[in-house]
Amino acid sequence: MLFAPDIDFPENVFVAARLRSAPDDGLWYPMEEALLPTKRVSLRQVHSGRVFVIESPEDVPAVAGREGDGLISLVPKVALTIRVADCAPVVLYHARGRAVALIHAGWRGTLAKIVENAVSLLADRGIPPSSLGAFVGPAIGFEDYEVGEEFLEYFPHTTRRYNGRVHFDLYAEIERRLKLAGVPLVRKLNVSTYSANYLHSFRRDWEKSGRNEVFVWLGG
């Protein structure tokens, strides 16, 4: 178990991960497994724009296992969990630690506006975009992400030709959408799952690929 890279999260916001192997880039820090909350919630991920909100402990069993790709928590000591292998994990956090969100954002979910949906749901609960920060990654990088011609229409701002092929910049598209939604502070890991051997990558390993597990929670 590892703590995510130190980007000055609020003191009661915690981000951790289980990766393919121990990283060698100096960005991640060891974490005792016992620090992870025992109450955890995950979804049946379907590359959608659907986001669920946990506003009380009673919401956890009602949300767990539902089809969706985003979770928001206003409750301490509930670990939100997603599994990714090239799609981006996106963490949203209130500057004073009132709420956290964890989003599974591949190209389909990004096209379905999952990032914008999460920001909107937080705003509905009195947490405006201007009070949020975001952390994106690890995900597949631009140089490793060859896509079809249709992406030039789907994502015209962040898809372009590279070495004669069409490539999509998932990191840049998520950052663009977060900033358009009003989130002022966006930090990206900018490590490609495809090229970093300590990370799982479906594009690299196909059916042999595992998943990078990401956990986010509010301290008590």
N, C-alpha and C positions, 0 to 999 in steps of 0.2 A: 504494500500500500504506500502511496506517495502523495505528498502535498503538491498541489499545482504550483507553477512558478510564482514567486513572490511579486505581486503587482499592487501591493498596498490595498488589499481588500479591507473593508471595515473590520474592526476587531472581533465582531461576532459572526462574520461570514467565513465559512470554511469550504474549500474546494479540494477534492482529492481524486485519485484515479488509481485503477489497476491497469497496467500496461502489459505488453507482450513480454518484456524483460526489463532489467534495470537500465535506465538511460545513462548515457555517457556525455551528455551535453551540459551538465551542471545546472540545469534549469529546475530540476525536480528535487524534492527533499523527502527523506524517509519519514514515515508516519506509523505510529503504533496502531495496529488494527483495532485495538480496544477503544480508540478515540472516535471511531465511526459509530454514529447512533444506531441502536438496535432497531428502532422504528424506521423502516425504509419504504419507499413507494416507487414503483416503476409502471410503465405502460406497455401495451402491445403496440410496438412501433410500426407504423404503416406509411411513413413518408407523407404525412398529411399536414394541414394547417391547424389542427385541433389542439387546444391548450386547456388544461384543467387547473383549477385553483383549489388549494387547501387552506381554508380559513379557520379550521378548528381540528382537533385531533380526531373527531368523529368523521371527518371527510376522508381520512386515509383509506379505510376499507372500501368506501364508496367509489374512490377514484382508482385504486390499484387494479392493474390488469386491463383497464379499458383501452380501446383503440385510440391512439393519439400520439403526439410527438412533442408535447411541451407540458411542463409542470411549473406551477407557481406555489410558493409556500409563504404564509405569514405566521407559521407556527414553529417555535423553537424545537430543536432536537428531532426533526423529521428529515431524513436524508432523501433527497430527490435523486433518482438514478436513471441514467440512460446508457446505452451501449452503441458504440460507433466503430466503423472501420472504413474511413475515408470521408463520410459525412462529418459535418462540424458540430461539436458540442458548443453551445452558446450559453454563457452564464450572464444573467442580468442580476444586479444587486443594487439595493437602495443605499445611498451614500451614508446613511446613519443606521443601516442594518435592519430596517423594518420588514424587508421582504427579499426573497431570492427567487430566481427562475432558472430552469435548466431546459434547454431546447435542443432537440435533434433536428439539425438543419442540413439536409442534402439538397440537391437541386430541385427535387419535386416539392419538398416542404418550403423551400425558399420561394419558389414560384407561387405556392399556395399562401404566401404571406404569413408564415408562422411567426416570424420575428415581429412583424407589425401587430399581429394578433396578441402576442404576449405583452407588448408595450401598452396596447390599448386596454387590456384587462387590468393591468397594474394601475393605469390612469383612472379606470372606473372605481378603483378602491382607494383613491386619494393619493396615489404615488405617481406624480407627473414624470414624463420622460426626462425633464431637466434635472431630476434628482437621481437619475440612474447612471450606473457605469456598466460596461460590458467587457467580457473576456471571451475571445473566440479561438478555438483550436484545442487539440491538434486535428487537422483535416488534410485532405489531399491538396497539394500545391498546384499552381497554374501550369508549370512545365510538365507535370505528370498527368494532367487531366485533359486528355484528348476526347472530344465530344463530336456530335453530329452537327451538320449545317443548321439544323433547326434552332440550335442554341444562339445563333446570331440574331434570331428573332425573339427568343425567350429572354435573353439577357444582353441587349445590345451594348450596354455600357461596359461590360466586363468579359465579353467574349471577343476573341480576335484570332487571327492566324499567327501561328508560331511554327517555324520550320516547315511551312507548307501545309500544316494541318490546323484544324480548328481546335482551340483550347479555351477552357472556361476558368475564370479566377473566382472560385467559391468564396475565399476569404474576402476579396474586394467587394463582391456583391453583397455579402452579409454586412460588411462595414458600411457600405453605401446606404443600405436600407435602414440600418440602425440610426445613422445620422439624419436621414430624411425623416425618420420617426421622432426625432428630437433628442436622441440620446447623445450627450455631449462628449462622453469619454469612452472610446472604444480601443481596447488593446487586443492585438492579434499575436498568437504564438508564432505564426509564420514558419512552422516546421511541417514538412510534407509527410503524411503517413506512408506514402508510397516509397519514399527514399530513406526514411529513418527506420532502421532495422528493429529498434526497440518498440515500435508501434505496430499494431495490427493494420493490415491493408487488404481489403477485398480485391482491389484491382491488381495488386501484386501477387497475392497468394490464392485467389479464387476460393474454391470450396474448402481449402485447408485453412482459411483465415479464421482467427478468433475475433474477439471484439475488445476494444478499449472501453473499460467501464469508468464512468465519471459520476462523482457524487458531490452534491452541494447541500449545505444545511446552515441553518441559523443556530448559533450557540444559545444556551439557556441562561 
